[in-house]
Amino acid sequence: MITHIVLFKLKDGIERSAPSVIEAEKFAREVGNKVPELVEWRVGWNAVDRDISYDFAVIGVLPDLDALERYQKNAFHQESVQKWRAISDWVVADLND
């Protein structure tokens, strides 16, 4: 199993209430329904505000590295990536469980 973790930090001056952020969150939540390779999909806003905190996270579980590659190429996922790229910076980790 592969656990795919992405942590997003909103760019300076961009608030959670911005229409572009609301749309990006909507897309992120739908990825779990639109990407068949995902075994599990969790998303959400950070509950604790700290200087080192990221703002939003997605965690996906996929059966293997081939599924991760298909997930990354999925058209809906790519559309979601574009929305997040416009409003945030992020880090990614893929754990081989």
N, C-alpha and C positions, 0 to 999 in steps of 0.2 A: 504494500500500500504506500501511496505517496500523499503526504499532507502538505498542501500548498497554502502558504500564509503570505498575505500582502497587507502591509501597514501603510496607510495614506496620511499625509500631513497636508492640510489645506495651505495653499500659497498665501503669503501675506496679503491682507486686505480682503480676503474671500471669507465670507461668513456662512455658517450652516444654512441660514435662511435664504441664501441666494438661489434664484431659480436654477442656475446651472448645477448647483450642489444637490438640490432636491431631485433633479433629473438624473444625475449620476448615481445617487443612492437608489433610485427606483430601478435603474438598469442593473446595478450590482445585485439587488435583491432578486431580480428575474433571472440572472445567470443560472442559478440553481435549477430553474424550471426549463431553461432553453438549451442546456448543454448536457446531452445524455451520458457522457462519460463520468459525470460527478456522482459519487456514491453518497456524499454528504456535502452540505453547503450552509455555512453560517456567516452572517454579516452583522455589523452593528457599530454604533458610535462608542467611543471610549467613555467609560463611566466616571473616570477620575482625571481631573486636569492637573498635570504636572509639567514642568519645563521640558522634560525628556519624552513626554507622551506623544504618540501619534493620535490622530483624530478618529480614524475609521479603520476597520479591519475586515478582511474577508478570509475565511478559512474553508478550503475545499479538500475533500478526500477523494482520491482517484485510485483505481486498482493497480496501475503500473505507469512506467515512464512513457509508454506508447500512448496511453490515455491522456497523460499530461500534455503531450505534444498535440494531440487532436483538440484538446480543450483550448490550448493556446491559439490554434488556428481557427477555431470556431468563429463564424461571422458575427454572431450576437456578442460573444465575448470581446471580439475586437472592437465592436461599436462601443461597448462599455469602457474599454481601455481608453479610447479616444476621448470620451467624456471626462474621465478621471485625469487624463494627461493635461487637459486644459485648466484644471483647477487645483492640482495637487502634485506633490512629489511623493515617491513611495519606495519602499524596500520590499524585497521578496525573499522568501526562504522556502525550499522544497525539501521536506524531510523524507528520507527513505525509511519507512517504518518497518 
